[in-house]
Amino acid sequence: MYKSFNSYLEDSIKKNWESTAVSDFNGVTYQYKDIARKIAKIHILLENADIKGGDKVAICGKNTSHWAVAFFAVLSYGAVAVPILHEFKPDNVHNIVNHSEAKLLFVGDVAWENLNEEKMNLSSGIILINDFSVISTKLDSLIYARQHLNELFGKKYPSRFTPNDVCYYKDEPEDLALINYTSGSTGFSKGVMLPFRALTTNLDYLIKNLPEMQPGDNVVSMLPMAHMYGLMVEICLSIAKGCHIFFLTRVPSPKVIMDAFAYAKPSVIITVPLVIEKIIKTRIFPLLEKPLMKIMLKTPYINDQLLAKIRVKLEESFGGNIRQIIVGGAPLNKEVELFLQKMHFPLTVGYGMTECAPLISYSPWHKTKPMSCGAILPYNEARIDSPDPENIPGELWVKGGNVMHGYYKNEAATQKVMRDGWLNTGDLGIIDKDGFLFLKGRSKNMILGPSGQNIYPEEIEDQLNNMPLVNESLIIEHGGKLIALIYPDFENGAKMGIPPEEVEAQMEENRLMLNKNLPAYSQISRIKIYYEEFEKTAKRSIKRYLYQNS
């Protein structure tokens, strides 16, 4: 029997009525009963904004408690949410609002500063996320409703507002829940149509298979809610579990994140590799390079003791209460992952994509296999388009209840990736006999060698990123030769007393050293230095397409 997404929300609010639900650091805090009241009031606004079931409502702003409230209010009303990354350029936001046919826009104050109302076809108007005030509308009914919201709420619920008054739209499996616009590589991004069954399939699995997260636990939200990874695993799961979400509300710099961990002491952390790698590389790896530490790590008994102490130090960095860290969105550095597994640190790597809302594979840290993305989830069928799927990489295809309907108003793009219910992920990998997925890279990133060899740039980059003073890198092909684009770690170089010109010279040494470990067809011919970090997507992976012609 299908348990609806909104029933999960409804049940959790009722069960956790007096518990704390969401907090903005240095800002508001709401209990689950407060969220219920705000959702009820937004329903009144939506009704008076002439929003009907199935109408599109866009949400664009930084992560805040009110963003989450607006999102849950839209879905529990029966409308279709259109989350938009506030980092998108104004023209992109305008296009998404219009392309999705959104009638109403919830917008944060910072995002609103750069938008142009006249470039958006919003028939119902614009509401500010910060306080749910009406910025613009042609509807007198919406203006009146906002001005008399408490009065209308009182009339609708003349007695005390109680858990019995929480009754949300009963979603059906194939009802459209949201349209999530991917970052896209060129032009405007595609709108992924996710039905309620896709959300519920993910949520149901996570609730049953993530016992490390318990009611009342604290969760630090640092992934953008307009991206499915953060929205599903950080927000939807946390609320369904009865957890307390802390929103950073500021740019998630390492210091801001560390302070948040120290304060909230989360039990489960959902993040991207960049956060983990920066903590490990800046706090742990420099210690391991000291001569005495190297000797101690080679001494069996002391080695175990030392690793145990390092693990404790790491756990303290994450707040001291950590039961599991889930990494996704991009590959984790091989050296970092193997080091963490050696000390039995509770970190695991999962895999998914927006089109699957998002999970495709996952295993808890104590059951996963080194360098895998976990096992293919039980609600998914998966196959590798290869003559030997366990040994020869091929494109990964998946099928299941979590797969999208298609791309909104883009049948051509849908047909490119969908075939008889199967979705082509565009990722290359192998699946072993136990069902564990090992990714090798994106099929569109694969470079064909001079004699037809398959070159996976991500594998070369993984080696290069572990070399001295390399911050991040990209391998591209130009004129039949491979070039390494490198953003060096000038900051650490300065701390070590190494001038910029010597850092640059180190990059050439790295190239020569790297080539000793690479076959002839994938040798790096030259390097190109970048003095600013590469531009990233919302999930902190490099926008490769911007550098293909460098």
NULUMLO-996732 format. One record per residue (C-alpha): x, y, z; residue number from 1. Coordinates in pm, whole numbers, plus 32768, in hexadecimal, padded with zeros to 4 digits. Example, Ala and Ser with C-alpha at 12.3 -4.5 7.8 and 13.67 -1.06 7.14 Angstrom:
+------+------+------+-----+
:    x :    y :    z :   i :
+------+------+------+-----+
: 84CE : 7E3E : 830C :   1 :
: 8557 : 7F96 : 82CA :   2 :
+------+------+------+-----+
% end
This chain:
+------+------+------+-----+
:    x :    y :    z :   i :
+------+------+------+-----+
: 8000 : 8000 : 8000 :   1 :
: 8083 : 8159 : 7F9F :   2 :
: 80D1 : 8238 : 80CA :   3 :
: 80C3 : 839B : 804A :   4 :
: 81D9 : 849A : 8070 :   5 :
: 80F1 : 8591 : 8118 :   6 :
: 807E : 848B : 8211 :   7 :
: 81E8 : 8468 : 8284 :   8 :
: 81F0 : 85E0 : 82BD :   9 :
: 809C : 85E0 : 8365 :  10 :
: 80F0 : 84BD : 844D :  11 :
: 823E : 8552 : 84B8 :  12 :
: 81A7 : 86A6 : 850A :  13 :
: 809B : 8603 : 85E0 :  14 :
: 818C : 8517 : 868D :  15 :
: 8295 : 8620 : 86D2 :  16 :
: 81A5 : 8742 : 8718 :  17 :
: 8267 : 87D1 : 8842 :  18 :
: 83C4 : 8781 : 87BC :  19 :
: 84AE : 887C : 8719 :  20 :
: 84AB : 885D : 859E :  21 :
: 857F : 896E : 84FC :  22 :
: 866B : 8A85 : 855F :  23 :
: 872A : 8B93 : 84A6 :  24 :
: 887D : 8BCC : 8547 :  25 :
: 8863 : 8D1B : 85FD :  26 :
: 86F5 : 8D28 : 8595 :  27 :
: 859F : 8C8C : 85C6 :  28 :
: 854E : 8B36 : 8657 :  29 :
: 8407 : 8A7E : 8617 :  30 :
: 8369 : 894D : 86B1 :  31 :
: 82AA : 8857 : 85D9 :  32 :
: 8163 : 88F7 : 864B :  33 :
: 81E8 : 8A4A : 85D4 :  34 :
: 8234 : 89B6 : 847F :  35 :
: 80D3 : 892A : 8471 :  36 :
: 803E : 8A83 : 84B8 :  37 :
: 8119 : 8B2A : 83B1 :  38 :
: 80C1 : 8A22 : 82AF :  39 :
: 7F50 : 8A59 : 82FB :  40 :
: 7F79 : 8BD1 : 82CE :  41 :
: 8036 : 8BA6 : 8186 :  42 :
: 7F1A : 8AC6 : 810E :  43 :
: 7E32 : 8BEE : 8149 :  44 :
: 7F1C : 8CCB : 807A :  45 :
: 7F2F : 8BC9 : 7F64 :  46 :
: 7DB5 : 8BAC : 7F59 :  47 :
: 7D92 : 8D25 : 7F3E :  48 :
: 7EA7 : 8D30 : 7E38 :  49 :
: 7DC2 : 8C5C : 7D5E :  50 :
: 7EB0 : 8B31 : 7D71 :  51 :
: 7E05 : 89EA : 7D18 :  52 :
: 7E7C : 8884 : 7D39 :  53 :
: 7F8A : 883F : 7C38 :  54 :
: 7FE5 : 89AF : 7C09 :  55 :
: 8159 : 89FF : 7C13 :  56 :
: 81EE : 8ACB : 7D30 :  57 :
: 835E : 8B30 : 7D19 :  58 :
: 8442 : 8B57 : 7E4A :  59 :
: 858E : 8C10 : 7E2F :  60 :
: 8664 : 8C76 : 7F56 :  61 :
: 877A : 8C15 : 8047 :  62 :
: 8741 : 8AF6 : 8139 :  63 :
: 8668 : 8B6B : 8259 :  64 :
: 8555 : 8AE4 : 8337 :  65 :
: 8456 : 8BA8 : 826B :  66 :
: 84D4 : 8B0A : 8126 :  67 :
: 848A : 89B3 : 81B8 :  68 :
: 8334 : 8A25 : 8236 :  69 :
: 82DB : 8AB2 : 80DE :  70 :
: 8344 : 896E : 8032 :  71 :
: 8279 : 888C : 8116 :  72 :
: 8151 : 897A : 8101 :  73 :
: 814F : 8966 : 7F84 :  74 :
: 815C : 87E8 : 7F78 :  75 :
: 8062 : 87B5 : 8091 :  76 :
: 7F72 : 88A1 : 7FDA :  77 :
: 7F81 : 87CC : 7EA0 :  78 :
: 8040 : 88C6 : 7DCA :  79 :
: 8186 : 887A : 7D12 :  80 :
: 82C6 : 8909 : 7DA7 :  81 :
: 83D1 : 899A : 7CC3 :  82 :
: 850D : 89C4 : 7D98 :  83 :
: 860B : 8AB0 : 7CF7 :  84 :
: 8774 : 8AD6 : 7D65 :  85 :
: 87A5 : 8C3B : 7DDC :  86 :
: 8907 : 8C2D : 7D48 :  87 :
: 8875 : 8C1C : 7BE8 :  88 :
: 88A6 : 8D53 : 7B14 :  89 :
: 8770 : 8E36 : 7B04 :  90 :
: 872B : 8DE0 : 7997 :  91 :
: 872D : 8C70 : 79F0 :  92 :
: 863A : 8CA8 : 7B10 :  93 :
: 8554 : 8D72 : 7A2D :  94 :
: 855E : 8C5D : 7929 :  95 :
: 8513 : 8B4A : 7A26 :  96 :
: 83EC : 8C09 : 7AB7 :  97 :
: 835D : 8C3A : 795C :  98 :
: 83B3 : 8AE4 : 78D1 :  99 :
: 8318 : 8A34 : 79FC : 100 :
: 81DF : 8B0C : 79DA : 101 :
: 81F3 : 8B66 : 7B4A : 102 :
: 80CF : 8C40 : 7BBA : 103 :
: 816D : 8CAD : 7D03 : 104 :
: 82D1 : 8CE7 : 7D7A : 105 :
: 8354 : 8CCF : 7EDF : 106 :
: 849E : 8D8E : 7EDC : 107 :
: 85AD : 8DE3 : 7FDB : 108 :
: 8615 : 8F4D : 8005 : 109 :
: 8778 : 8F18 : 7F7E : 110 :
: 8700 : 8E61 : 7E46 : 111 :
: 85EC : 8F63 : 7E0E : 112 :
: 86E7 : 9082 : 7DF8 : 113 :
: 8764 : 9001 : 7CA7 : 114 :
: 861A : 8F96 : 7C0A : 115 :
: 853A : 9056 : 7B1F : 116 :
: 83C6 : 9029 : 7B5B : 117 :
: 8370 : 9097 : 79FA : 118 :
: 8434 : 8F74 : 7967 : 119 :
: 8361 : 8E6F : 7A1E : 120 :
: 81FF : 8E09 : 79C0 : 121 :
: 8177 : 8DDE : 7B1F : 122 :
: 7FFC : 8DF7 : 7B1B : 123 :
: 7FD6 : 8DDA : 7C96 : 124 :
: 80FD : 8EA9 : 7D0F : 125 :
: 8237 : 8E9F : 7DE5 : 126 :
: 8255 : 8E54 : 7F5B : 127 :
: 838C : 8E9E : 802B : 128 :
: 840C : 8D65 : 80DB : 129 :
: 849C : 8E2C : 81FE : 130 :
: 8349 : 8E8C : 8293 : 131 :
: 824E : 8E11 : 818C : 132 :
: 81ED : 8F76 : 8138 : 133 :
: 8161 : 8FB9 : 7FDD : 134 :
: 8260 : 906C : 7EFF : 135 :
: 8185 : 9081 : 7DCB : 136 :
: 8030 : 900A : 7D55 : 137 :
: 7F07 : 9078 : 7C87 : 138 :
: 7E1A : 8FAE : 7D61 : 139 :
: 7D5B : 9075 : 7E66 : 140 :
: 7D02 : 8F2C : 7F0E : 141 :
: 7E73 : 8EDE : 7F55 : 142 :
: 7EB6 : 903D : 7FDA : 143 :
: 7D86 : 9025 : 80BF : 144 :
: 7DE5 : 8EC6 : 8132 : 145 :
: 7F45 : 8F31 : 8195 : 146 :
: 7EC7 : 9067 : 824A : 147 :
: 7DC2 : 8F9F : 830A : 148 :
: 7E7B : 8E51 : 831E : 149 :
: 7E59 : 8E1F : 8496 : 150 :
: 7CEA : 8E78 : 8486 : 151 :
: 7CA9 : 8D83 : 8367 : 152 :
: 7D71 : 8C78 : 841F : 153 :
: 7C9B : 8CB0 : 8555 : 154 :
: 7B59 : 8C8F : 848D : 155 :
: 7BD1 : 8B4D : 83E7 : 156 :
: 7C3A : 8AB9 : 8534 : 157 :
: 7B4E : 8B59 : 8634 : 158 :
: 7BB9 : 8A6B : 8744 : 159 :
: 7D22 : 8A34 : 87A7 : 160 :
: 7DFC : 89C0 : 8680 : 161 :
: 7E51 : 8857 : 86D8 : 162 :
: 7EF3 : 8727 : 8635 : 163 :
: 7D95 : 86BE : 85C8 : 164 :
: 7D8C : 87EE : 84E0 : 165 :
: 7EBC : 8771 : 841E : 166 :
: 7E29 : 86CD : 82EA : 167 :
: 7EEB : 86E3 : 81A5 : 168 :
: 7EB0 : 869A : 8037 : 169 :
: 7EA6 : 8523 : 7FF9 : 170 :
: 7FA2 : 84FB : 7EE2 : 171 :
: 7F88 : 83E1 : 7DE9 : 172 :
: 80C6 : 832F : 7D70 : 173 :
: 80CB : 83C7 : 7C13 : 174 :
: 8063 : 8527 : 7C7D : 175 :
: 8172 : 8621 : 7C21 : 176 :
: 821D : 8698 : 7D62 : 177 :
: 832F : 877C : 7CE5 : 178 :
: 83F5 : 87ED : 7BB9 : 179 :
: 8565 : 8801 : 7C0C : 180 :
: 863E : 88BE : 7B16 : 181 :
: 879A : 882A : 7AF6 : 182 :
: 88CA : 890A : 7ADB : 183 :
: 88F4 : 8898 : 7973 : 184 :
: 8A31 : 88B3 : 78A9 : 185 :
: 89CB : 89AB : 779E : 186 :
: 88A8 : 8A99 : 7772 : 187 :
: 8782 : 8A82 : 785C : 188 :
: 8763 : 8950 : 7935 : 189 :
: 8663 : 8839 : 790D : 190 :
: 8538 : 8818 : 79F4 : 191 :
: 852D : 86BE : 7A93 : 192 :
: 83C4 : 8656 : 7AD6 : 193 :
: 83BB : 858E : 7C19 : 194 :
: 8275 : 84E4 : 7C7D : 195 :
: 8219 : 84AF : 7DE9 : 196 :
: 8273 : 833D : 7DCB : 197 :
: 83DD : 839E : 7D83 : 198 :
: 83EF : 846C : 7EC3 : 199 :
: 8339 : 8364 : 7F8E : 200 :
: 8412 : 8248 : 7F08 : 201 :
: 854A : 82FE : 7F7F : 202 :
: 84B3 : 8370 : 80C7 : 203 :
: 8427 : 821B : 8120 : 204 :
: 857A : 8177 : 80E3 : 205 :
: 863A : 827C : 81AB : 206 :
: 854F : 826B : 82D5 : 207 :
: 8577 : 80F0 : 82E7 : 208 :
: 86ED : 80E2 : 829C : 209 :
: 8789 : 8206 : 8355 : 210 :
: 8764 : 81A6 : 84C6 : 211 :
: 8886 : 828E : 851B : 212 :
: 878F : 83AF : 84FE : 213 :
: 8694 : 83B3 : 861C : 214 :
: 8575 : 849A : 8688 : 215 :
: 85FE : 85C9 : 873E : 216 :
: 8758 : 85AE : 869C : 217 :
: 87F6 : 86EB : 8616 : 218 :
: 8843 : 8713 : 84A4 : 219 :
: 8917 : 8829 : 8409 : 220 :
: 8893 : 888B : 82B2 : 221 :
: 89AA : 8900 : 81CD : 222 :
: 893B : 887D : 807A : 223 :
: 8855 : 8956 : 7FA4 : 224 :
: 86E9 : 88F5 : 7FD5 : 225 :
: 86A8 : 893E : 7E66 : 226 :
: 8781 : 880F : 7E16 : 227 :
: 86E4 : 86B5 : 7E42 : 228 :
: 8800 : 8622 : 7F11 : 229 :
: 87DF : 8727 : 8024 : 230 :
: 8666 : 8742 : 8003 : 231 :
: 8624 : 85CD : 802A : 232 :
: 8734 : 854D : 8113 : 233 :
: 8766 : 867F : 81F1 : 234 :
: 860E : 871E : 81F6 : 235 :
: 84F7 : 8629 : 81A0 : 236 :
: 8594 : 8509 : 8260 : 237 :
: 85E5 : 85DF : 8390 : 238 :
: 8484 : 8665 : 83A8 : 239 :
: 83EB : 850B : 8372 : 240 :
: 84CD : 8484 : 8487 : 241 :
: 8476 : 859A : 857B : 242 :
: 85D2 : 8635 : 8581 : 243 :
: 863F : 879B : 85C2 : 244 :
: 86D8 : 8845 : 848F : 245 :
: 87CE : 8964 : 84B5 : 246 :
: 87ED : 8A46 : 8384 : 247 :
: 893C : 8AF7 : 835C : 248 :
: 889D : 8C24 : 82A6 : 249 :
: 8A01 : 8C90 : 824D : 250 :
: 8AFF : 8C24 : 8148 : 251 :
: 8B70 : 8ACC : 81C4 : 252 :
: 8CE2 : 8B17 : 81F2 : 253 :
: 8DB1 : 8A13 : 82B1 : 254 :
: 8DAD : 8AEC : 83EB : 255 :
: 8C34 : 8B24 : 83DC : 256 :
: 8BFE : 89AD : 83AD : 257 :
: 8CED : 894E : 84C7 : 258 :
: 8C44 : 8A44 : 85B5 : 259 :
: 8AF2 : 89B4 : 8556 : 260 :
: 8B68 : 884F : 8597 : 261 :
: 8BF6 : 88B4 : 86EA : 262 :
: 8AAC : 8957 : 874C : 263 :
: 89AE : 8862 : 86BF : 264 :
: 8A75 : 871E : 86F1 : 265 :
: 89C4 : 8669 : 85D3 : 266 :
: 899E : 84EE : 85D2 : 267 :
: 8995 : 84D4 : 8456 : 268 :
: 8A3E : 85BE : 835E : 269 :
: 89D5 : 85D0 : 81F1 : 270 :
: 8ADA : 867E : 8122 : 271 :
: 8BAF : 868D : 7FE7 : 272 :
: 8D1B : 8618 : 7FC6 : 273 :
: 8DAD : 8777 : 7FC4 : 274 :
: 8D4F : 87B2 : 8132 : 275 :
: 8DE3 : 8669 : 81A9 : 276 :
: 8F1D : 8686 : 80D5 : 277 :
: 8F6B : 87E5 : 8150 : 278 :
: 8F4C : 877A : 82BC : 279 :
: 9026 : 8645 : 8288 : 280 :
: 912D : 86F1 : 81B1 : 281 :
: 9152 : 8823 : 8292 : 282 :
: 9129 : 8787 : 83EC : 283 :
: 91A5 : 8620 : 83CD : 284 :
: 928B : 85E5 : 82A3 : 285 :
: 938E : 86EF : 830A : 286 :
: 93B5 : 8638 : 8459 : 287 :
: 93F6 : 84EF : 83A6 : 288 :
: 9512 : 8585 : 82DB : 289 :
: 95E7 : 85C1 : 8413 : 290 :
: 970D : 84CA : 8425 : 291 :
: 96B2 : 8441 : 857E : 292 :
: 9549 : 8407 : 8514 : 293 :
: 95BC : 8348 : 83DF : 294 :
: 968D : 8261 : 84B9 : 295 :
: 9572 : 822E : 85B2 : 296 :
: 947C : 81DB : 849C : 297 :
: 9562 : 80C3 : 8428 : 298 :
: 956F : 8028 : 8586 : 299 :
: 9446 : 7F36 : 859F : 300 :
: 93D7 : 7F65 : 8709 : 301 :
: 941E : 80DB : 8712 : 302 :
: 937F : 80FB : 85BA : 303 :
: 9230 : 807C : 863E : 304 :
: 9240 : 815F : 876E : 305 :
: 929F : 8289 : 8699 : 306 :
: 9184 : 824F : 85A2 : 307 :
: 908F : 8233 : 86C5 : 308 :
: 9105 : 8386 : 874A : 309 :
: 90EC : 8423 : 85F1 : 310 :
: 8F8A : 839B : 85CF : 311 :
: 8F2A : 843D : 871B : 312 :
: 8FC1 : 8587 : 86A8 : 313 :
: 8EFC : 8571 : 8564 : 314 :
: 8DB9 : 851C : 8618 : 315 :
: 8DEC : 864F : 86F3 : 316 :
: 8E0F : 8720 : 85B5 : 317 :
: 8CB2 : 86AD : 8553 : 318 :
: 8C1A : 86FE : 86A6 : 319 :
: 8C74 : 85C7 : 876A : 320 :
: 8B24 : 8519 : 8741 : 321 :
: 8B49 : 8492 : 85E1 : 322 :
: 8AB8 : 833D : 858A : 323 :
: 8AD5 : 8353 : 8411 : 324 :
: 8B41 : 8442 : 82FD : 325 :
: 8AA2 : 8417 : 81A7 : 326 :
: 8B60 : 84A5 : 807F : 327 :
: 8AC9 : 84D1 : 7F27 : 328 :
: 8AAE : 85BE : 7E01 : 329 :
: 8C11 : 8583 : 7D82 : 330 :
: 8D2A : 8481 : 7DA6 : 331 :
: 8DEA : 8479 : 7EEE : 332 :
: 8F64 : 848B : 7ED4 : 333 :
: 8FEE : 8328 : 7ED3 : 334 :
: 9108 : 836B : 7FCB : 335 :
: 901B : 8415 : 80C0 : 336 :
: 8F1C : 82FC : 80AA : 337 :
: 901B : 81E6 : 80DF : 338 :
: 90B1 : 829F : 8208 : 339 :
: 8F5B : 82C5 : 82AD : 340 :
: 8F08 : 8157 : 8272 : 341 :
: 9055 : 80F1 : 8309 : 342 :
: 8FF5 : 8196 : 8452 : 343 :
: 8E8B : 8112 : 843F : 344 :
: 8DFF : 8272 : 842C : 345 :
: 8C82 : 826F : 83F9 : 346 :
: 8C7B : 8301 : 829B : 347 :
: 8BCE : 8271 : 816B : 348 :
: 8BA8 : 82DE : 8001 : 349 :
: 8A55 : 82D3 : 7F55 : 350 :
: 89EE : 831E : 7DF0 : 351 :
: 88C0 : 83B4 : 7D48 : 352 :
: 8841 : 84B8 : 7C58 : 353 :
: 8728 : 85B5 : 7C48 : 354 :
: 8669 : 84D9 : 7B54 : 355 :
: 864D : 83CF : 7C67 : 356 :
: 85EC : 84BA : 7D83 : 357 :
: 8718 : 8472 : 7DBD : 358 :
: 8791 : 8323 : 7E4D : 359 :
: 8809 : 8202 : 7D73 : 360 :
: 890B : 8153 : 7E50 : 361 :
: 896B : 815F : 7FBF : 362 :
: 89F4 : 8080 : 80D4 : 363 :
: 8A38 : 80D8 : 8242 : 364 :
: 8BA3 : 8118 : 8296 : 365 :
: 8BE0 : 7FC8 : 833E : 366 :
: 8B54 : 7F03 : 8215 : 367 :
: 8BD7 : 7FC2 : 80E9 : 368 :
: 8CFE : 7F5A : 800D : 369 :
: 8E33 : 8036 : 7FDD : 370 :
: 8E17 : 8124 : 7EB4 : 371 :
: 8CAD : 80C0 : 7E6B : 372 :
: 8B76 : 819A : 7E77 : 373 :
: 8AC2 : 8092 : 7F42 : 374 :
: 89D2 : 7F89 : 7EC7 : 375 :
: 88BE : 7FCB : 7DCB : 376 :
: 8788 : 800F : 7E9B : 377 :
: 8677 : 7F05 : 7EAB : 378 :
: 8574 : 7FE2 : 7E02 : 379 :
: 8657 : 8005 : 7CD1 : 380 :
: 86A7 : 7F1F : 7BB3 : 381 :
: 87F9 : 7F6D : 7B1E : 382 :
: 88C6 : 7EF6 : 79F7 : 383 :
: 8A15 : 7F4D : 795E : 384 :
: 8A1F : 7F70 : 77E4 : 385 :
: 8B5A : 7EA0 : 77BD : 386 :
: 8BBD : 7D42 : 7745 : 387 :
: 8C4C : 7CFE : 78A1 : 388 :
: 8B92 : 7DD8 : 79A0 : 389 :
: 8C6C : 7D66 : 7AC3 : 390 :
: 8DB5 : 7DC0 : 7A1F : 391 :
: 8D85 : 7EA0 : 78EE : 392 :
: 8CEC : 7FF9 : 7932 : 393 :
: 8BAF : 8052 : 787A : 394 :
: 8A92 : 8147 : 7899 : 395 :
: 89B3 : 8112 : 79C7 : 396 :
: 883C : 80F0 : 798B : 397 :
: 873E : 80EA : 7AA7 : 398 :
: 85CB : 80A4 : 7ACA : 399 :
: 84E4 : 80C4 : 7BF6 : 400 :
: 83E3 : 8186 : 7CBC : 401 :
: 84D6 : 82A5 : 7CF3 : 402 :
: 8504 : 82F7 : 7B80 : 403 :
: 847A : 843D : 7AF6 : 404 :
: 8357 : 8469 : 7A05 : 405 :
: 8440 : 8520 : 7916 : 406 :
: 84B3 : 8683 : 78CA : 407 :
: 83A5 : 878E : 78D3 : 408 :
: 833A : 87FD : 7778 : 409 :
: 846F : 8758 : 76E3 : 410 :
: 840E : 860D : 7647 : 411 :
: 854A : 8603 : 7571 : 412 :
: 862A : 8612 : 76A5 : 413 :
: 8551 : 850E : 7754 : 414 :
: 856E : 841A : 7633 : 415 :
: 86E9 : 843E : 7636 : 416 :
: 8701 : 83AC : 7795 : 417 :
: 85C4 : 82D8 : 77BE : 418 :
: 857F : 818A : 7715 : 419 :
: 8466 : 809C : 777E : 420 :
: 8469 : 8127 : 78DF : 421 :
: 85E4 : 8111 : 78FA : 422 :
: 86AE : 824D : 7940 : 423 :
: 880B : 827C : 78B2 : 424 :
: 88CF : 8323 : 79CB : 425 :
: 89EC : 838B : 78E5 : 426 :
: 8AE2 : 82FF : 79E5 : 427 :
: 8BDE : 81ED : 799D : 428 :
: 8C18 : 80D7 : 7A94 : 429 :
: 8C17 : 7F69 : 7AF0 : 430 :
: 8B38 : 7EA4 : 7BE0 : 431 :
: 8BD7 : 7D82 : 7C99 : 432 :
: 8B34 : 7C33 : 7CEB : 433 :
: 8AB5 : 7CBF : 7E38 : 434 :
: 8A04 : 7DE3 : 7D90 : 435 :
: 8B02 : 7EEE : 7DF4 : 436 :
: 8B2F : 800C : 7D00 : 437 :
: 8C88 : 808E : 7CA1 : 438 :
: 8C7D : 81CC : 7BCF : 439 :
: 8D8D : 821D : 7AD3 : 440 :
: 8D16 : 8370 : 7A57 : 441 :
: 8C1C : 841E : 7978 : 442 :
: 8BF3 : 838A : 781C : 443 :
: 8BF8 : 84E7 : 7787 : 444 :
: 8D45 : 852E : 7837 : 445 :
: 8DF2 : 83F7 : 77B1 : 446 :
: 8F11 : 8447 : 76C4 : 447 :
: 8F6A : 835F : 75A5 : 448 :
: 90DF : 8312 : 759B : 449 :
: 91B4 : 8314 : 745D : 450 :
: 9172 : 81A3 : 741B : 451 :
: 900E : 8198 : 7499 : 452 :
: 9063 : 8170 : 760B : 453 :
: 8F63 : 81EC : 7708 : 454 :
: 8FFA : 82FB : 77E6 : 455 :
: 8F34 : 835D : 791C : 456 :
: 8FAA : 84BB : 7981 : 457 :
: 8F18 : 8499 : 7AE0 : 458 :
: 9008 : 837B : 7B2E : 459 :
: 9136 : 844C : 7AC7 : 460 :
: 90B3 : 8579 : 7B87 : 461 :
: 908C : 84A4 : 7CBE : 462 :
: 9200 : 8451 : 7CB4 : 463 :
: 9266 : 85B5 : 7C63 : 464 :
: 9197 : 8649 : 7D7E : 465 :
: 9262 : 857C : 7E78 : 466 :
: 93AD : 8611 : 7E05 : 467 :
: 9462 : 872B : 7EBC : 468 :
: 93B3 : 887E : 7EC3 : 469 :
: 92A0 : 881E : 7DCD : 470 :
: 9151 : 88AE : 7E35 : 471 :
: 907F : 882F : 7D12 : 472 :
: 90B3 : 87CC : 7BA8 : 473 :
: 900F : 877F : 7A5C : 474 :
: 9090 : 86A7 : 7941 : 475 :
: 9024 : 8715 : 77E6 : 476 :
: 907C : 86AD : 7684 : 477 :
: 90FF : 87A9 : 7589 : 478 :
: 9193 : 875B : 7435 : 479 :
: 91B2 : 85EB : 7488 : 480 :
: 9276 : 862F : 75C9 : 481 :
: 9211 : 8631 : 7738 : 482 :
: 9239 : 8773 : 77FB : 483 :
: 9221 : 8798 : 7976 : 484 :
: 9172 : 88D1 : 79F2 : 485 :
: 91E0 : 8908 : 7B5A : 486 :
: 9174 : 89F7 : 7C6A : 487 :
: 929D : 89DE : 7D5C : 488 :
: 9283 : 89FE : 7ED6 : 489 :
: 9330 : 8B50 : 7EE9 : 490 :
: 92A3 : 8B8B : 8048 : 491 :
: 934A : 8A58 : 80DF : 492 :
: 9483 : 8AA4 : 8018 : 493 :
: 9495 : 8BFC : 80BB : 494 :
: 9469 : 8B60 : 8216 : 495 :
: 958D : 8A7B : 81C9 : 496 :
: 9660 : 8BA2 : 8152 : 497 :
: 9656 : 8B38 : 7FE4 : 498 :
: 963B : 8C5F : 7EF0 : 499 :
: 953C : 8C4C : 7DD1 : 500 :
: 9645 : 8C10 : 7CC6 : 501 :
: 96C4 : 8ADC : 7D81 : 502 :
: 955D : 8A5E : 7DA6 : 503 :
: 9539 : 8A79 : 7C2C : 504 :
: 9681 : 89C0 : 7BFB : 505 :
: 95FE : 88AE : 7CDF : 506 :
: 94DC : 8879 : 7BED : 507 :
: 95CF : 8820 : 7AD6 : 508 :
: 967D : 872A : 7BC1 : 509 :
: 9528 : 8696 : 7C0D : 510 :
: 94E5 : 8669 : 7A9A : 511 :
: 962B : 85AC : 7A66 : 512 :
: 95ED : 84D3 : 7B97 : 513 :
: 9486 : 848D : 7B2F : 514 :
: 94ED : 8424 : 79D0 : 515 :
: 95CE : 8316 : 7A66 : 516 :
: 9491 : 826C : 7AE4 : 517 :
: 93C0 : 829A : 79A9 : 518 :
: 93BB : 81CA : 7869 : 519 :
: 944C : 8270 : 7734 : 520 :
: 92F9 : 82BF : 769B : 521 :
: 9287 : 838B : 77CB : 522 :
: 93C5 : 8454 : 780E : 523 :
: 9396 : 85C2 : 7869 : 524 :
: 9445 : 869B : 7765 : 525 :
: 943D : 87E4 : 7822 : 526 :
: 9398 : 88A1 : 793F : 527 :
: 92DC : 89E8 : 7952 : 528 :
: 92CD : 8AA5 : 7A9B : 529 :
: 918A : 8B44 : 7B18 : 530 :
: 9197 : 8C4F : 7C26 : 531 :
: 902C : 8C2E : 7C96 : 532 :
: 8F6E : 8AF3 : 7CEE : 533 :
: 8E9E : 8A55 : 7BDC : 534 :
: 8D33 : 8ABB : 7BC3 : 535 :
: 8C4E : 89C0 : 7C70 : 536 :
: 8AEB : 8941 : 7C5A : 537 :
: 8A02 : 8945 : 7D87 : 538 :
: 8A83 : 87F0 : 7DF4 : 539 :
: 8BE9 : 8874 : 7DE3 : 540 :
: 8C59 : 87B2 : 7CB0 : 541 :
: 8D23 : 8870 : 7BAC : 542 :
: 8C6A : 88F9 : 7A7E : 543 :
: 8D47 : 883D : 798A : 544 :
: 8CA1 : 88C7 : 7854 : 545 :
: 8D24 : 8A24 : 78A2 : 546 :
: 8E8D : 89AD : 787B : 547 :
: 8E7E : 88BF : 7754 : 548 :
: 8F14 : 89C2 : 7668 : 549 :
: 9018 : 8A49 : 775A : 550 :
+------+------+------+-----+
% end
